Amino acid sequence: MAGIIPSRRIRGTPFSALVEAAGAKAFTVYNHMLLASYYESYEADYRHLKEHVQIWDVAVERQVSIKGPDALRLMRQMSTRDMDKMAEDQCYYMPICDHNGGMLNDPVAIKIAEDHYWLSLADGDLLQWALGLAIGQGFDVEIEEPDVSPLAVQGPKAEDLMARVFGDEIRDIRFFRYKRLPFSDTEFVVARSGWSKQGGFEIYVDGGHYGLPLGNLLLEKGRDLSARVGCPNLIERIEGGLLSYGSDMRRDNSPIESGLSRFCNSPADYIGKREIERQKLEGPKRQIRSVEIDGPGDLPHNGAGWDVYGDGQKVGLIASAAWSPDFQTNVSIGMIDKSHWNAGTRIEVHTKRGVRGATVREKFWI
Ligand code: THG
């Protein structure tokens, strides 16, 4: 495939020079910004991520900053989670839904202050939803996309590398909590989070000009740890059941269908609550499932997903699949109808190169 031309619409990031120097071989577009898909290959990147430490340009996780006297009020309206229980140093993974419970995004929210939140977005123009709600109801809040770009440090050696740059304080940061830590003449929000199951941190780089100095320092201090520039890895995130909004679920799916019921516990009258509570009681029609697709590992890539059939009927869609070197099978994430979602059910996956057998599983791989 030919290259992508960056422009004001398809933006580079503060770390783009690092990504290019490291030789990213393929890109996708996410929040109107470039995101590397792999460097050496999906499999080589995967092996390295599971053994060492990688530095990821995830600036595409753009922040929507919501600040002002009505910030908490707006967050209570948008979030399926209990905003009043959020600690001052906490991050929340949260579905945000329309009035029918259809998912609009699944950001990580960060509480910056009592009257200030960042929503670290998945792919989608959620700023416009927040702005519309605020303007339409006359809320006293400022809503903007600040110059804040997450840099993720992921892998089993992430903690050691981070300690060399930010000090041993980072070792005490709990999962989905953050500390403000000094860097150069400023400080950054540093959270224990990230879109892998290998452990690690996300640094919310506030000010694009700090991007390259920080990235280069991490690479330099991580040389003997085999630190490399990397990116979220398709195989590893499927093994871990980390969902990609826009692919695995979208506006026609509720958080209950997306397997995110445990994050729908707000006592507030948030948007979408009626349908979400109904589905919690009565159960959804379909739901996210871990699906193992029979080998070999040469599934053709397919932008639209693969239709799933059972007993001669269409019973679902698989949007993400890859060969797993560790589990020696095709790992995948499917949205499967209730009739066929029980663990052990055999289904058929229709690909451009023929039909493959597959089995619904109880859980993801890692
Ligand atoms: N980090 C930040 N922003 C993001 C992502 C991120 N924005 C886009 C995208 N990723 C949002 N989607 C997810 C999906 C899963 C998780 C985080 C963001 C995740 N889930 C944990 C899990 O499934 O193991 C559980 C989280 C919890 O228990 O609270 O981490 O990665 N900044």
Boltz pocket constraint, residues with backbone or C-beta under 6 A from the ligand:
constraints:
  - pocket:
      binder: B
      contacts: [[A, 61], [A, 91], [A, 92], [A, 93], [A, 106], [A, 107], [A, 108], [A, 120], [A, 121], [A, 122], [A, 123], [A, 150], [A, 176], [A, 193], [A, 194], [A, 195], [A, 196], [A, 202], [A, 240], [A, 241], [A, 242], [A, 243]]
      max_distance: 6.0
